Amino acid sequence: MCVRATELAGAPIATGDTVTVLLGSACRDGARFPAPDALRLDRHPNPHLAFGRGPHACLGQPLHLAQPRATLPHLSRHQAGLRLAGTPHREPNPVLRGLISLPLSTAA
């Protein structure tokens, strides 16, 4: 809760307003990573905070990390012609970033 009226990035915040503080850039920090919006599976080192740390770590992290490890090798073996077929659409959510759609095509 905001304890006194203030302004942040041009937006007024009144006394008593509920405020949620987020580490908005995490693994997309332009000061830390070159081309932060690029999907770089080989980025090293990659000390991102996407799943938190310590007691605040995401319980779904092992499942989330297992999914691409299981699917990407399969796709690369069986769909060698997989290509981006349109503009990816991202979820407009400041907390849960992700894709709404990722149009793909395969080369015959």
C-alpha positions in Angstrom: 0.0 0.0 0.0 1.3 3.4 -0.9 2.1 5.4 2.2 2.2 8.8 0.6 1.2 10.3 -2.7 3.9 10.0 -5.3 4.5 9.7 -9.0 6.3 6.9 -10.8 7.3 7.2 -14.5 4.7 9.9 -14.9 1.8 7.9 -13.3 0.3 9.3 -10.1 0.0 6.9 -7.1 -2.3 8.1 -4.4 -1.9 7.5 -0.7 -3.6 4.2 0.1 -3.4 2.8 -3.5 -2.4 -0.8 -3.7 1.0 -1.2 -5.3 2.5 -4.4 -6.7 6.3 -4.4 -7.1 7.6 -6.7 -9.8 11.1 -7.5 -11.1 9.7 -6.8 -14.6 12.8 -7.5 -16.7 14.3 -10.6 -15.0 15.8 -12.6 -17.9 14.9 -9.8 -20.4 17.2 -7.2 -18.9 18.8 -5.2 -21.7 21.6 -4.1 -19.4 22.5 -7.7 -18.6 21.8 -9.6 -21.8 22.5 -8.6 -25.4 19.3 -8.9 -27.5 17.2 -9.6 -24.4 14.0 -10.3 -26.5 15.7 -12.9 -28.7 15.1 -16.6 -27.9 18.6 -17.8 -27.1 18.6 -21.3 -25.8 22.4 -21.3 -25.7 22.8 -18.1 -23.7 25.6 -18.7 -21.2 25.9 -17.7 -18.5 22.2 -17.2 -18.0 21.6 -16.1 -14.3 18.0 -15.2 -14.9 15.3 -15.0 -12.2 12.4 -16.4 -14.1 11.4 -19.0 -11.5 12.6 -17.2 -8.4 15.0 -18.5 -5.8 14.9 -19.9 -2.3 11.5 -20.2 -0.5 9.9 -18.2 -3.3 10.9 -20.5 -6.1 8.1 -21.6 -8.5 6.9 -25.1 -7.8 6.1 -25.7 -11.5 9.7 -25.0 -12.5 10.7 -28.7 -13.0 7.7 -29.4 -15.2 8.1 -26.2 -17.2 11.8 -26.9 -17.9 11.0 -30.6 -18.8 8.5 -29.6 -21.5 10.9 -27.9 -24.0 13.6 -30.5 -23.2 11.1 -33.2 -24.3 9.5 -31.5 -27.3 12.3 -29.4 -28.9 14.6 -32.4 -29.8 11.5 -34.3 -31.2 10.5 -31.3 -33.3 14.1 -30.8 -34.6 14.3 -34.5 -35.6 10.9 -34.9 -37.2 10.1 -31.4 -38.4 13.4 -30.1 -39.9 11.5 -27.6 -42.0 9.7 -26.0 -39.1 9.5 -22.2 -39.7 7.8 -19.2 -38.3 4.7 -18.6 -40.4 3.5 -15.3 -38.9 3.8 -12.9 -36.1 3.9 -14.4 -32.6 1.3 -12.9 -30.3 2.3 -12.4 -26.7 0.1 -12.4 -23.6 -0.4 -8.7 -22.5 0.2 -9.6 -18.8 2.9 -7.9 -16.7 3.2 -10.9 -14.4 2.9 -14.0 -16.7 4.7 -13.4 -19.9 4.0 -15.9 -22.6 2.7 -16.5 -26.1 -1.0 -16.6 -27.0 -0.1 -18.0 -30.4 3.0 -19.0 -32.3 2.1 -19.7 -36.0 4.4 -22.3 -37.5 4.6 -24.1 -40.9 6.6 -27.0 -42.2 8.5 -27.2 -45.4 7.4 -30.2 -47.5 
